[in-house]
């Protein structure tokens, strides 16, 4: 540690967090350092000192108390102790209570006839061998909410596979045979949410037919540069991770219609988002964002849903961006369409919301 550095301990939810910084660091700098360590956004962190740490008299060895405002946090909430598996205890209990469902001859025959294997919540510890026996016939493999710990090399035998659903298992980076999985040239849907992934391999870019990718509720810190090779990708769900950086190559995914990056650690977005001319929905709640790319509204001319709850971006800042007026018209038109649909589907209602007279609607950036 340098002579001019301060070493402090921040106590949060009963656990000490050691931090080293310079005396001229601001409290905001300290809060930004605490963000990835606590999952609490800077705006939700309550600390004592308002000046620079040196001026405030903070010296080596001092202890600070951090209080996190409820609701202003990332992912599944504040990190209280050791990070828990994204697999919820409710899912674990449900799987524990279920019995292993055997695979019989009738099942195999049905799989071959329909091309669909539906074995969600079957208390599986591994993908049954019978699956590989039906490889040429399978179009959909649904093995969500089990305790599967491995996707083996045999996965490349499912040459006609279009949908692979692996959500809520015990999968980690090394337990998936990515090289073999990347050979599935007809795969259009890949869903691996609620597992234990902390990175995605570049070879993911070989899945050029992919249209829907769900990697939400994992421990990802970034997305691979090769994601830009997925030119047919329409829906990207990467919410509830720990992503602090988004590669510029995301701008090459020109078919994207919806992106969900809510509840991550993003502080900025790449300018290349302006290339996504078909983008209609962008979910960015619960991030450390302070601004948007200046041409987002003017270039993404189909964007009508923008969610920015619990970010540092203000409504005034949004109104200054080029193309705001046109975006606002699309946003209001969509909202009115939703209201009309609700009215048509109900027999009685009190009164419709007038957006012009409702300040909460205008002042909340995240409202559709």
LONUNU-174491 format. One record per residue (C-alpha): x, y, z; residue in three letters. Coordinates in steps of 0.5 Angstrom, whole numbers. Example, Ala and Ser with C-alpha at 12.3 -4.5 7.8 and 13.67 -1.06 7.14 Angstrom:
BEGIN
     u     v     w rest
    25    -9    16  ALA
    27    -2    14  SER
END
This chain:
BEGIN
     u     v     w rest
     0     0     0  UNK
     3     7    -2  UNK
     4    12     3  UNK
    -2    17     1  UNK
    -7    11     1  UNK
   -12    10     6  UNK
   -14     3     8  UNK
   -21     3    11  UNK
   -26    -3    13  UNK
   -34    -2    11  UNK
   -39    -6    15  UNK
   -45    -8    11  UNK
   -50   -13    13  UNK
   -45   -16    19  UNK
   -39   -17    14  UNK
   -33   -13    13  UNK
   -31   -11     7  UNK
   -23    -8     6  UNK
   -22    -2     1  UNK
   -16     1    -1  UNK
   -16     8    -4  UNK
   -13    15    -4  UNK
   -15    21     1  UNK
   -17    25    -5  UNK
   -23    20    -7  UNK
   -30    22    -6  UNK
   -35    19    -3  UNK
   -38    17   -10  UNK
   -32    14   -12  UNK
   -32     9    -5  UNK
   -40     8    -7  UNK
   -38     6   -14  UNK
   -32     1   -11  UNK
   -38    -2    -7  UNK
   -43    -3   -12  UNK
   -40   -10   -15  UNK
   -38   -12    -8  UNK
   -45   -11    -5  UNK
   -50   -11   -11  UNK
   -53    -4    -8  UNK
   -53     2   -13  UNK
   -49     8   -11  UNK
   -56    12   -10  UNK
   -58     7    -5  UNK
   -52     7    -1  UNK
   -52    11     6  UNK
   -45    13     8  UNK
   -44    18    13  UNK
   -39    23    10  UNK
   -40    28     5  UNK
   -34    31     3  UNK
   -27    28     0  UNK
   -25    22     5  UNK
   -19    26     7  UNK
   -22    32     9  UNK
   -27    28    12  UNK
   -22    26    17  UNK
   -22    18    14  UNK
   -15    15    16  UNK
   -12     8    16  UNK
   -16     3    20  UNK
   -23     7    20  UNK
   -29     3    20  UNK
   -35     6    16  UNK
   -42     3    16  UNK
   -46     2    10  UNK
   -54     2    10  UNK
   -57     0     3  UNK
   -64     2     1  UNK
   -69    -3     0  UNK
   -70    -4    -7  UNK
   -64     0   -10  UNK
   -60    -6   -11  UNK
   -58   -11   -17  UNK
   -59   -18   -19  UNK
   -62   -22   -13  UNK
   -61   -17    -8  UNK
   -55   -15    -4  UNK
   -50   -19    -3  UNK
   -50   -21     5  UNK
   -45   -26     6  UNK
   -42   -31     0  UNK
   -46   -31    -6  UNK
   -51   -36    -7  UNK
   -52   -40   -13  UNK
   -58   -37   -18  UNK
   -62   -44   -17  UNK
   -67   -42   -12  UNK
   -68   -46    -5  UNK
   -75   -47    -8  UNK
   -73   -50   -14  UNK
   -68   -54   -10  UNK
   -74   -57    -5  UNK
   -78   -58   -11  UNK
   -73   -63   -14  UNK
   -71   -66    -8  UNK
   -78   -68    -6  UNK
   -79   -71   -13  UNK
   -77   -78   -15  UNK
   -73   -80   -21  UNK
   -78   -81   -27  UNK
   -76   -87   -31  UNK
   -75   -87   -39  UNK
   -79   -93   -42  UNK
   -80   -95   -49  UNK
   -86   -92   -50  UNK
   -83   -85   -48  UNK
   -77   -86   -53  UNK
   -82   -88   -59  UNK
   -86   -82   -57  UNK
   -80   -77   -58  UNK
   -78   -80   -64  UNK
   -85   -79   -67  UNK
   -86   -72   -64  UNK
   -79   -70   -64  UNK
   -80   -67   -57  UNK
   -77   -69   -51  UNK
   -80   -65   -45  UNK
   -77   -68   -38  UNK
   -77   -61   -34  UNK
   -78   -63   -27  UNK
   -76   -70   -27  UNK
   -71   -70   -22  UNK
   -65   -72   -27  UNK
   -58   -72   -25  UNK
   -56   -73   -32  UNK
   -59   -73   -39  UNK
   -61   -80   -40  UNK
   -58   -84   -45  UNK
   -64   -86   -49  UNK
   -64   -78   -51  UNK
   -58   -80   -55  UNK
   -61   -86   -58  UNK
   -67   -81   -61  UNK
   -62   -76   -64  UNK
   -63   -75   -71  UNK
   -71   -74   -69  UNK
   -70   -69   -64  UNK
   -72   -62   -65  UNK
   -74   -59   -58  UNK
   -70   -62   -52  UNK
   -73   -59   -45  UNK
   -70   -61   -39  UNK
   -71   -55   -35  UNK
   -71   -55   -27  UNK
   -67   -61   -26  UNK
   -60   -62   -23  UNK
   -56   -64   -29  UNK
   -49   -62   -28  UNK
   -46   -64   -35  UNK
   -48   -63   -42  UNK
   -44   -68   -46  UNK
   -40   -69   -52  UNK
   -46   -73   -55  UNK
   -50   -66   -56  UNK
   -47   -65   -63  UNK
   -51   -71   -65  UNK
   -58   -68   -64  UNK
   -57   -65   -71  UNK
   -64   -63   -72  UNK
   -65   -59   -66  UNK
   -68   -52   -66  UNK
   -69   -51   -58  UNK
   -65   -53   -52  UNK
   -68   -51   -46  UNK
   -63   -52   -40  UNK
   -65   -47   -35  UNK
   -65   -48   -27  UNK
   -60   -54   -27  UNK
   -53   -54   -24  UNK
   -49   -52   -30  UNK
   -42   -49   -30  UNK
   -38   -46   -35  UNK
   -33   -53   -35  UNK
   -39   -57   -35  UNK
   -42   -55   -42  UNK
   -39   -58   -48  UNK
   -39   -52   -52  UNK
   -35   -54   -58  UNK
   -40   -60   -59  UNK
   -46   -55   -58  UNK
   -43   -50   -62  UNK
   -44   -55   -68  UNK
   -52   -55   -68  UNK
   -53   -51   -74  UNK
   -60   -51   -74  UNK
   -61   -48   -66  UNK
   -66   -42   -66  UNK
   -67   -42   -58  UNK
   -62   -43   -53  UNK
   -64   -42   -46  UNK
   -59   -43   -40  UNK
   -62   -38   -35  UNK
   -61   -40   -27  UNK
   -55   -44   -27  UNK
   -48   -42   -25  UNK
   -44   -39   -31  UNK
   -39   -34   -30  UNK
   -37   -33   -37  UNK
   -39   -35   -44  UNK
   -34   -38   -49  UNK
   -33   -34   -56  UNK
   -35   -40   -60  UNK
   -42   -39   -58  UNK
   -42   -34   -64  UNK
   -42   -40   -69  UNK
   -49   -41   -67  UNK
   -51   -37   -73  UNK
   -58   -39   -73  UNK
   -60   -37   -66  UNK
   -66   -32   -65  UNK
   -67   -33   -58  UNK
   -61   -33   -53  UNK
   -63   -33   -45  UNK
   -57   -33   -40  UNK
   -61   -29   -35  UNK
   -60   -30   -27  UNK
   -52   -33   -28  UNK
   -46   -30   -25  UNK
   -44   -27   -32  UNK
   -39   -21   -32  UNK
   -39   -19   -39  UNK
   -41   -22   -46  UNK
   -36   -25   -51  UNK
   -34   -20   -57  UNK
   -36   -26   -62  UNK
   -44   -25   -60  UNK
   -43   -20   -66  UNK
   -43   -26   -70  UNK
   -51   -28   -68  UNK
   -54   -23   -74  UNK
   -60   -27   -73  UNK
   -61   -26   -66  UNK
   -68   -23   -64  UNK
   -68   -23   -57  UNK
   -63   -23   -52  UNK
   -64   -24   -44  UNK
   -58   -23   -40  UNK
   -61   -19   -34  UNK
   -59   -21   -27  UNK
   -52   -22   -28  UNK
   -46   -18   -26  UNK
   -44   -15   -33  UNK
   -40    -9   -32  UNK
   -38    -8   -40  UNK
   -42    -9   -46  UNK
   -38   -11   -53  UNK
   -39    -6   -58  UNK
   -40   -12   -63  UNK
   -47   -12   -60  UNK
   -48    -7   -65  UNK
   -47   -12   -71  UNK
   -53   -16   -68  UNK
   -58   -12   -73  UNK
   -64   -17   -72  UNK
   -65   -15   -65  UNK
   -72   -13   -63  UNK
   -71   -14   -55  UNK
   -65   -13   -50  UNK
   -66   -14   -43  UNK
   -60   -12   -39  UNK
   -63   -10   -32  UNK
   -60   -11   -26  UNK
   -53   -11   -28  UNK
   -47    -7   -26  UNK
   -47    -3   -33  UNK
   -44     4   -32  UNK
   -44     6   -40  UNK
   -47     3   -46  UNK
   -43     2   -53  UNK
   -45     7   -58  UNK
   -46     2   -63  UNK
   -53     0   -60  UNK
   -55     6   -65  UNK
   -54     0   -71  UNK
   -60    -4   -68  UNK
   -65    -1   -72  UNK
   -71    -6   -71  UNK
   -70    -5   -63  UNK
   -77    -4   -60  UNK
   -75    -6   -53  UNK
   -69    -4   -48  UNK
   -69    -6   -41  UNK
   -64    -3   -37  UNK
   -67    -2   -30  UNK
   -62    -3   -24  UNK
   -56    -1   -27  UNK
   -51     5   -25  UNK
   -52     8   -32  UNK
   -51    16   -32  UNK
   -53    17   -40  UNK
   -55    14   -46  UNK
   -52    14   -53  UNK
   -54    21   -56  UNK
   -56    18   -62  UNK
   -60    12   -59  UNK
   -67    15   -60  UNK
   -66    18   -67  UNK
   -63    12   -70  UNK
   -67     6   -67  UNK
   -73     9   -70  UNK
   -78     3   -67  UNK
   -76     3   -60  UNK
   -82     4   -56  UNK
   -80     1   -49  UNK
   -75     4   -45  UNK
   -74     2   -38  UNK
   -69     6   -33  UNK
   -72     5   -26  UNK
   -66     6   -21  UNK
   -61     9   -26  UNK
   -58    15   -25  UNK
   -61    18   -32  UNK
   -66    23   -31  UNK
   -72    25   -35  UNK
   -69    32   -37  UNK
   -63    28   -39  UNK
   -67    24   -44  UNK
   -71    30   -47  UNK
   -64    33   -49  UNK
   -63    27   -53  UNK
   -64    28   -61  UNK
   -70    24   -63  UNK
   -73    24   -56  UNK
   -80    27   -59  UNK
   -81    22   -64  UNK
   -79    16   -59  UNK
   -84    20   -54  UNK
   -90    19   -59  UNK
   -88    12   -60  UNK
   -88    11   -53  UNK
   -95    14   -51  UNK
   -98    11   -57  UNK
   -96     4   -55  UNK
   -98     6   -48  UNK
  -105     8   -50  UNK
  -106     2   -54  UNK
  -105    -2   -48  UNK
  -110     2   -44  UNK
  -115     1   -50  UNK
  -114    -7   -50  UNK
  -115    -7   -42  UNK
  -121    -3   -43  UNK
  -124    -7   -49  UNK
  -123   -13   -44  UNK
  -126   -11   -38  UNK
  -134    -9   -37  UNK
  -133    -3   -32  UNK
  -127     2   -31  UNK
  -127     8   -27  UNK
  -123    13   -31  UNK
  -117    12   -36  UNK
  -110    15   -34  UNK
  -109    22   -37  UNK
  -101    22   -39  UNK
  -101    29   -40  UNK
  -104    30   -33  UNK
  -100    25   -29  UNK
   -93    27   -27  UNK
   -91    21   -24  UNK
   -92    18   -31  UNK
   -88    24   -34  UNK
   -82    24   -29  UNK
   -81    16   -29  UNK
   -76    14   -35  UNK
   -78     7   -34  UNK
   -85     7   -36  UNK
   -87     4   -43  UNK
END
